[in-house]
Amino acid sequence: MEQADWDRLSYAEKNRQLFFQQKQLLDTFLSHHTISKEQYNKSLGDLTVKMGMENEVSGENSERITRETDFI
């Protein structure tokens, strides 16, 4: 994302983008077996709560999040 694009985002949109970037990093760690599935689940849970993204990862949205992180 370009700096000019980043500057135009609202606070909530920036948090959402940061959440997806951090989730993608966790996905990478898991896929390279750098962390266990248990650590992944704990870290994603902690990240979700700390960033207030509970609605983004609950139920039907969890598949969408996985797809969105493929583009970041």
C-alpha positions in Angstrom: 0.0 0.0 0.0 1.4 3.4 -1.0 1.9 6.0 1.7 -0.7 8.3 0.1 -3.3 5.5 0.2 -2.4 4.8 3.8 -2.8 8.4 4.8 -6.4 8.5 3.4 -7.5 5.6 5.5 -9.6 6.1 8.7 -8.3 5.0 12.0 -10.6 1.9 11.9 -9.5 1.1 8.3 -5.8 1.3 9.3 -6.4 -1.0 12.3 -8.2 -3.5 10.0 -5.3 -3.5 7.5 -2.8 -3.9 10.4 -4.8 -6.8 11.7 -4.8 -8.5 8.3 -1.0 -8.0 7.9 -0.4 -9.5 11.3 -2.7 -12.4 10.6 -0.9 -13.0 7.3 2.4 -13.1 9.3 1.0 -15.7 11.7 -0.3 -17.7 8.6 3.2 -17.6 7.2 4.8 -18.8 10.5 2.3 -21.6 10.7 2.8 -22.7 7.1 6.6 -22.8 7.6 6.1 -24.7 10.9 7.8 -21.9 12.8 4.9 -22.0 15.3 2.6 -24.7 16.3 -1.2 -24.7 15.6 -1.8 -24.1 19.3 0.5 -21.1 19.3 -1.1 -19.8 16.1 -4.6 -20.1 17.7 -3.5 -18.4 20.9 -1.7 -15.6 19.0 -4.6 -15.1 16.6 -7.0 -15.0 19.5 -4.9 -12.5 21.5 -4.5 -10.3 18.4 -8.2 -10.4 17.6 -9.1 -9.3 21.1 -6.4 -6.6 21.4 -7.3 -5.1 18.1 -11.1 -5.4 18.7 -11.6 -7.6 15.6 -13.9 -10.2 17.2 -16.6 -9.5 14.5 -14.1 -10.1 11.8 -13.1 -13.6 12.8 -16.4 -15.0 14.0 -18.4 -17.6 12.1 -19.0 -16.7 8.5 -16.4 -14.0 8.4 -13.5 -16.3 9.1 -13.3 -17.7 5.5 -13.5 -14.1 4.2 -10.6 -13.1 6.3 -8.5 -15.9 5.0 -9.2 -14.8 1.5 -8.5 -11.2 2.2 -5.1 -11.9 3.6 -4.2 -13.6 0.4 -4.1 -10.1 -1.2 -2.1 -8.2 1.3 
